[in-house]
Amino acid sequence: MSTVDKSERDCLLDEIREEVRDTHRFTGRSELEQRVMEALRQTPRDEFVPHELRYGAYANRPLPIGHGQTISQPYVVALMTDLIQPRADDVVLEIGAGSGYQAAVLSHLVKQVYSIEIIEELAGQASQRLQRLGYENVEVRAGNGRLGWPEHAPYDAILVTAATTRVPPALIEQLKPGGTMVIPVGAQQVAQDLVVIRKLSDGSIEEKHVLPVVFVPLTGSPHD
């Protein structure tokens, strides 16, 4: 397990709280749920970054993990997690496993996490890492995230960690009525918005733009 001093995690949580307050006018949140913050505290981020970057694992910034991908800024992970309003009996789909960090945070808060990663090497590494660290309620597979994971649908929440210009229809279809999706929408190297999508009981959707963000692009064909 992680040998990082607890104070490093506490300092990171303080930075996240400060950024939450600073972005209140965008998000409408002056603080995040204590359950979410505790999940961040319990998740050893240093285990999810390359060994040579572990010295900066508890800085509030994204870090490269190879293959042109990143582990998201902890503040963004915390905010996206809070926006889906996770409940203990939820089944959540994550698109873009990366190193497995976001899935690990979610695992403390929900019943089951299914996570898809299009880069096979990253998917394999994330799966092995999560198993080694004891995250038994997370399953990772390699695949095209635009198509979702229909075998386990519908989902109480879907969390997408890469940006797309158009919300994939398959993800809307696999979201349970009453469920929430959080997804970055916008083109690469152009302004992106973090968008909260709620699926109503009649199947219609409501969208709320929350915060300007920058994410790597969501890859994969919508027709595979």
SULTA-V344172 format. One record per helix or strand of 2 or more residues. SS is the DSSP state (alpha for helix, beta for strand). FROM is the first residue (numbers start at 0). TO is the last residue. Records with the same first field share a line. If there is no record, write none. Layout:
SS = FROM-TO ; FROM-TO
This chain:
alpha = 5-21 ; 23-26 ; 33-41 ; 44-47 ; 50-55 ; 73-82 ; 100-106 ; 119-131 ; 144-146 ; 149-151 ; 168-173
beta = 62-65 ; 68-70 ; 90-94 ; 111-116 ; 137-141 ; 154-159 ; 162-163 ; 174-184 ; 191-198 ; 204-212
